[in-house]
């Protein structure tokens, strides 16, 4: 019997884990032998024929922009309409126009409108901090820049909602259209913000119009997704009852589906606003006015104080917009569930009186200079910038052994070895390893996607830079997942910890990516490590929340059975909860990778180099435009490859 069983054991197929270890071992052996061969590395200023071809194409477009019918009657018209709309919004709240030396509505009117609208859609607990937050923008000495940022954000959101809400309704009503648009939305949300800028400047030139169009494209997907989800989540019984009473499809949509999905749609608008604000700040790289331009200039000159003051203004604006729209969504849900009148007599009186006072404030701001221009002599912005600079100097003087030691250890132990492994490997060998790993932990389809993306990466002529970016992304994602598992398990097992930490994690997700660079630039200076730490802090909240929700979703019966069997806390976590939450772990890895990649390339502004630097250099130097555009394509390819690989792994684990 033993002799018969032995051939069966020997013929048993190796597990995926064994095959994965074997593939990694074979790669390392071949790397030692072939190190430095076929690396496809280029000099910092060297351009490939593709880069030259893109430069020539850009020059040809510029020369024929006013004669080509496609530009004359389509792209130029779009740019003109968007530019006129943005100019109008800026003239209302941001910049002098209409023959006036000041905007149509001054600071007092804007603050009053913000407070009144916040109370109308939420309550006084939201309205007072919102008005105070906008007044603080003026106290920082950044009223003009803040209003420019707000004008671009509002312009992009209004235009985005004009087509994203109808598309979301269509996707909610039509299964076929939903299946068609979902991969497009996945692709749009996978791409880092940097990637939208280069191709749009190719068509719409550099300026506020291009920045607004890029923001529209980037911010539209959340509204489409949330609207479709809200309509699809409407109670089936209510819909069937409406149809049985003879309601038409239009009546069912207007009277049943949209009211039921109101809160979800408002949350989608919230996400669209936050995405737009994040994109508008980054669009400063293509000459978008506002706070982003102040941050970019400060980062380029390593002026931490100015960058901190402008970054604080971005955070204040983000928190106000987030809290107002979130409260509006919660109020919409309460109104839907409460059949009693939602407006009391006191509230109606406050709205009437508040509306009258708001109109008075707007009139003052259009009549008197003191209410139109924020008084410069009350600015605390220089004091904030000076305090940040003082703290930075103290940290760099007194804590440099600690911060420098941390940076050097992580760089020497993690970043440099991995980057050397990837950049000094033959490209075909590394590509074979990635395809094999994709097949083993993902699927055959994921392997095909990886192979296609890697071949296209070779075609961009930026293989070495892409591998350097991939190395930083892998290191940052590993740290993110370590934090995600430790803190996520803690939150998932302890409700008190969850209640304490979750508001901070929510707040962390409202801040645009630019803001994370400033404090770590002060701590660690301009380096790859700075970008990696900023990426970790940027991506950790979403990974922690996904892991915590996964741990919490493990069946209580299973946990109780393991506890009754005598399992210790460590055994319960490692043998029961984490294995049963493996789908959440792979999903957290997926989201962590996408967030990290987005932030790592933004880190090109603070010395991260590689693809992020290539994109930034392409905006600032005309001869490097082709290389910058190719770098944007390379970032997309990395994002698609990593996203599809981790999604396939998540499906396999599920």
N, C-alpha and C positions, 0 to 999 in steps of 0.2 A: 504494500500500500504506500509506504514512504517513497519507494523508488518510482511509483507512478505519479505521486504528487509532486516530486521534485521538478520534472519538466514543466509542469503547469506553473510552478512558482517562478522558474527561470524565464518562462515565456510571458509572464505578467508584464503588462505595459508600465513603464516608469511613470510615476506621478508627475504632475506639472511642476511641483516644487523641485523635484530631482532634476527635471529637464532644465528648469530655470537656473539652478545652481551650476549645472554642466555648461550651459551657454555662457554664463558669466565667467566661469573658470577658463573656458576656451578663449574667450575674448581677452582676458588678462594675459594669458600665455602668448597669444599672437601679438598683443600690444607691445610686450617686452621685445619681441623679435623685430616688429615692423615699425616701431616708434619713430615718428618724424617723417614717414613716407606718405605721399599722397594726402597731405593735410589741407590742400587748397587754400592756404593762408595768403593774404595779400598785404601789402604795405598800407599804412594809414591813409595815404593820399592816392593810392593806386586805384584806377578805375578800369572796369571790364568793358568789353564792347557793348554789353547790355546797358551799362550806366551811360556810356557815351550816346547810345541810341536814344535813351530816354531824354537826355539833355537836348539832343537835336530835335526830338519830337516836341518837347516843351517850347523850344525856340520857334519851331514851325507853327505851333498853335498860337503863340504870341503874335507872330507876324500876320497870321490870317484870321485873327480873332474878330476883326471888323469887316471881313469880306466873306468868310465862310457862312453859308446860309444856316447851318446847324447852330452856330453861335449867334448869328444876327437875329434869328427868329425863335430861338428856344432858350439856350443857356444864358445869353445876355439878358433876355427878357425876364427869366427867373431871377437872375442876380439883381436886376433893376427893381423888380417888385419887392423882393426881400429887403434890399437896401433902403427903399423908400419907406417901408413899414418900420424898419429898425430906426431910421432917422426920425420918423414921426414920434415913436415912443421915447427916444432919447430927448427930443425937443420938449416933450411933456414933463419929464421928471429929471433929466440929466444935463442936457447941454443947451446953451443959448440958441434960440431960433425964433422964427416968426417976427423978426425985427426987434427982438428983445435982448437985452444984455444978460438975462438970466433965463432959466427954464420956465416953461409955462406955469408949473406948480413947484413952489419952493419947498424947502425942507420942512417947514411947519405944516404945510398942507399934506405932504407925503406921510409924515408921522401920524397926523390925525386920520388920514385915510386908512393907514395900516391898522391903527387901533380900532377904528370903527368896523372895518371889514372883519377883523379878527373876532370882535364881539358878536357880529351878525352871524358868522358861520360857526362860532364856538361859544365862548363865555368870557367873563371879565378876567378869570384866572389866566387865560391865554392872551387876552387883549392887552393887559397892562405890561407884561414882559415883552410882548411884540413891539409895542410903541417905545418902550424903554430901550429895547435892543437897537431899533433904528435910530433913536436919538444918540445912542452910544457911537454909532458909525460916524456921526458928525463930530462928536467929541474926540474921536481918534484923528480928526483932520483928514478923513478919507471920504467925505460925503460925495464929492464929484465922482471918484472912482467907484464907490459903492453903487451909485445910481446908474453908472454906465453898465456895471455888471448886472444889476437888476433889470435894466432895460433890455439887454441882450437875452437874459434868461426868460423874461416874460414874452418877448417877441418870439423866441424859439418855441416856448411852450404853447402859445396860442396857435401858431401855425401847425405845430406837431399834432395838437388835439383836433384840428380841423379835419385831418384825414385818418388819424389813428383811432379815434372813437368810432367812426363808421366802419373801418376795417375790423375793429374788435367786435362790433355788433354782428358783422357778416360772419366772422369766424365763430361767434357764439351760436349762430343760427344754422350754419352750414358745416357739416362734418367734412365734406370734400375740401372746402376752402381752408378749414382749420388744419387739415393734414398737409395742405399745400404751403401754408404760411408758417407753420411751426418750425421747419428746418431753416427757413430764412431768418426768423427771429432768433433761433439758436445761434446762427452764424453771426448775426449782428451783435448779439450780446457777448459772444466769445471774443470779439476783436477788442484789443486795448484801445483806449481813447486816442492815443497817438496816431493810430493807423488811419483814422478818418481824415486827418488833416491833409496829408500829402496829395492824395488823388483829387480831393476837392479843390485844392489850390491850383491844380493843373487845369481845371475847368473854369473855376470862378475867381481866380486870382487871390491874392492875399488881401485881407481886410475884414471889416465887420460882417459883410454879406456872406463870405465864405465861412467865417466862424459861426454865424447863425445857422447856415445850412448844415454844417457838420454837426452842430448841436441838435438840430431837428432830427437828423438821421439817427443820432446816438440815443436821443431821449424818447423816441416814438415807441420802441418795442414794449416797455413796461405798460403803457396805457393800452396797447392792443391786447396784450396777454391778460391783464386784469379785467378788462371789459368782457373779453370772451369767457373768462373763467366765471365772472359774476353771472352772466346770462346762463351759462351751462349749469350753474349751481342753484338756479331758482327752483323752488319746490315744485315737483312734478304734479302733485295733487292740485295745486293752485292753477297751474297752466292747463291741466286737463279740464278743470271746472270752468275756466274761462272759455275754452274751445267748445265745451258742451253747451254753453249758453249762447253760442252762435257768434262769438267774437271773431273778427277777422285777424289775420296774422299781424297787421299793423296795430290793431287795437290791443292784441295780446302783448305785443312788444312794448307799446307805450304805457299801457295801464297795468301790466303785470310784471314783465321781465325786467324792464329798466328800473322801476321802483324797488324791486327785490334785489337788484344788483347795484343799487345806488352806493352803498358803503364800499363795496369792492371797487367800483369805478373811481370813487374819490381817492381810495388808497393808490390806485393806478396813477391818478394825476399827481399824487404826492411823490411817487417814485419817478415820474417823468420830470417833475420840478427839480428833484435832487440830482437826477442824472444831467439835466440841463445845466444846473449851477456848476457841477463838477466839470463838465465839458467846456463851459464858457471860460473858466479860469485857465484851463490848459490851452484853449484856443488863443491865448495871448501870444503863443509862438507864431501865429499867423496874423499878428497885428490886431487882435481884438482888444478894444479898450477896456479899462476896468481894473479891478484888484489883481487879476491874474498877471497883467503886465507889470505891476509894481513888484509882485513876488518874483517873477522871472528875472527882472533886472537886478533885484537884490540878491537872488541866488547866484547869478552869474558873476557878481562882484563880491560874493561871500559876505554881504551885509546882513548879518543875522537879525539885528535890531529892526531894520525896516521890513525885512521879510516876516518877522514875528508880528509886527503891528498889522500888516496887511493880511497875514494869515489869520490873525485873531478876528479881523473884520469878516473874512470869509466864513469862519466858524459861526460867528454871531448871526450872520444872514442865513446860513444853512439851518441853524437850530430854530430860528424864528419861522422860516418857511415850512420846515418839517413839522413843528409843533402845531402850527395853525392848520395845515392840511390834515394832519392826523386827527386833531380834535374835531375838524369838520366831518371826517369819516365816522368818528364815534357818535357824533350828534345825529348824523343821518341814520345810523343804525338804531339809535334810541327812538328816533321819530318813526321809523318803520315798525318797530315792535310795540310802541305805545299808541293806542287808539285814541287817547285823550288829546286835547289841544296842547301843542308843545310850546305855544307862546303865551305866557302869562301877561296880565295887565301891566305889571311892573316892567317886564322886558319890553313890551311894546312902547311904553313911555320912554324908557331908556334909549330905544332905537330911534324914536322920533327926536328926542332932545339931542342925542348924540349925533344924529344926521345933521341937525341944524348947526350944532357947534362945529362939526367937520366942515360944512360949507363956509362958515365964518373963517375958520382957519385957512381954508383954501383961498378965500378972498384976500385975507391978510398976506398970504404968501405970493399972491399975484400983484399986490399993490405996494407993499413996503419991502425995502431991501433987506432989513434985518430978519424978516420972515422968509425971504427968498434964498439968501446965501447964509450958510451956517457961519456964525461968528468965529473968525479964525483965532481970536485972542483967548477963547476958552478951550482950545484944543489940548488934549492930554496925550495926543499921539507921539510927539517928540519925547515926552517923558517915558512912555511905554517902550519906545524904541531904544532910548538910552538905558533904561533898566535892563532890557533884554541883552543889549550889548555888554553891559557891566557884568551881568550874570555869565554870559558867554566867555568873557575874558577871564573871569574868576575860575570858571570850570576848566578852561583850557590851561590855565596856569597851575591850579592846585590839584585837579583831578586827572590831568593828562597821563600820569603813570597808570592809573586804573583804566581809564577809557582806552588809552593807547595799548595797554596790555591786552584788554579784551579783544580789541580790533586785531592786533597782531596774532593772537592765539587762534582766533576763529579763521583769520585769513590763511595762516600757515597750515593749520590742521585740516580745515574743511574746504575752503574756497580754492586755494592754489592747487592742491592735489587733484581735486575733481576737474578743475578747468584744464589742468595739464593732461589729465586722462582723456578728456574729450577733444581738446584742440590739437593734441599731438598724435592722435590716433588716425590711421588711414580712414578716409571718409567712407569707403565702401565697407570696411570692417565694422565701424560704428553703426552704419546704416543697417547692416545685417543683424547686429545685436538688437537694435531697436525694433526691427520687424519681428524678430524671434520673440522678444519680450511681449510685444503687442499680441502676438498669436497665443502665447502661453497664458498671460493673465487677462487677456481680453477676448478677442475672437478673430476669425479669419478676415472678417470685414475690417476690423480695426487694424490688422496687419497690412491690408491693402491700402488703407488710408494713410498709414504711417509711411509705407513705401512711396506712395505718390507725393506726399509732403516733403519727404527727404530728397527725392529727385528734383523737385521744384526748388528746394533750398539750395541745392548745388547750382541750379540754373541762375539764382540771384547773384552768384559770385560773392556771397557773404557767409560762406560756410563757417569759417573760423569765428567770426563775430557772433553768429547764431549759436555756436557751441559754447562760447563764453557766456552769452545770455542764458542759455539752458543750464549751465553750471550754477550760476547765481540763483536761478529759479528753483533748481532742485534743492540747494542748500536751504534757501528760505522756506520752501514748502516742508522740508523735513522738520525744521524748527517749529513752523506753524502747526504741524500735525502733533508734534510732541506736546505743545501747549494745548492744542485742541483736545487731546486724549486726557491729559492730566486735569485741566480745568473743566472740561466737558463732563467727565465722569463725576467730578466733585459736585458740579451743578445738578447733574442728573440724579444723583443720590441724595441731595440735600436741598429741600425747597427753600430754606432760609438763604442759603448761598445763592440760589438762582434768583431770588427776589432782590438780593443786594447787587449782584453783578450784572444782571440783564439790562437795567437802564444804562449802565456805562457802556455795554457792548452795543446797544441800540444807538447811543450817541456817537460812538466810534464809527458806525457805519454811515452817519449823516455827513461826515466831514469829507470834502474833496481830497483827492490824492495829494495835491500840492502841499497841503497843510502839514502832512506827516514828515516832509523833508526838513522843515525848518528846525525843530528841536534837535534832531539827530545830526544835522549839519553843525549845530553848536557843540554837540558832545564829541563827535568823531571826525569832524572836518570833511572835506570832499574826498570820497573814496567809494569803492565798490561796497564796502561794509556798511556805509551809511545808507545806501540804497537798499541793501538787504534787510537791515534792521527796520527801516521805514516800511518795507514790504511786509515784514512779519507782523508789525503792529497794525497795518492796514488790513491784512487778510485774516488775522487770528480771530476777530469777533465772529465772522460767519462760520468758521470751522468749529469754534467752541460751541456755538448755538446748535449746529447740526448734530454734533456728537452728543450734547446734553439731551436733545430731543430724542435721539436714538436710544440712549440709555434709559430714558424715562418710558419709552414705548415697549420695553421688554416686559413680557407678561408677569404681573405680580405673583401669579400662581407658581410659575417656574422659579422665581426668586425665593418664594416661601418654601418650596420643596427642597431647593438646594440648601437653604438655611437649616431646615429641619433635619437634613441629612448630615449636618455637622460641618458644612463648609465655612471656612474662615472668610473674613472680608476680602482678603487678597484673592482667595480661590473663587469667591463669588464674582469678583470683577473680571478676573482673567479667564475663568473657565465657563462662565455663564453669560454675563452681561455684554462683555466686549464681543465674544463670538456671535451672539444673537443680534448685536447691533452692527455687524460687519457691513451691511448695506449703507448705514449712516456713515461709517468710517470712510468707505470709498467715495460716497457723495461729498463728504467734507474734504477729502483729498482733491476731488474734481474742482470744487469751488475755491479751495485754497490755491491750487495751481493757477487758475484763471486770474484771481485777484493778485497773486504774487507777480505773475508775468506782466500784468498791467502796471504795477507799481515799479517793478525793476526797470522797465524801459523808461518810465518817467524819471527814474534815478539817473538817467543820462545827463540831467542838468546839474548833478552834484558829483560828477566824477565816476559814474558807474561804467562808462565806456560802452563798447560793443554796439548792439543795434540801437539802443536808446541815443547814444551819441551820434550815430550815423543819421538818425532822423532829425535831430536838432541841427546838426551841421548842414543837412540838406535844405533847411529853411533859411539859414543865415548866409549860405554861400551858393551862388548860382551854379558854379561848376560842379557842386556836389549834389545837385537836386536829384539827378538820376540815381545816385547811390542812396540818398535818403528815401526815395520812393521804393527802391528795391528792399531797403531795410524794413519799411512798413509792410511790404509783402512777406518778408521773412518772418516778421512778428506774427502775422496772421497765420502763416503755415505752422509755426510752433504752437500757437494757440489751438488751432484746429486739431493738430496731431495729439496734443496732450489732452484736450477735451474729449475727443472720440475714444482715446485709449482708456481714460478713467471712467467714462460713461459705460464702456463695454465691460470693464472690470466690475462696475457697480451692478450691471444687469446680471453678470455671472454670479456674483455673490448673493444676489437676491433669489 
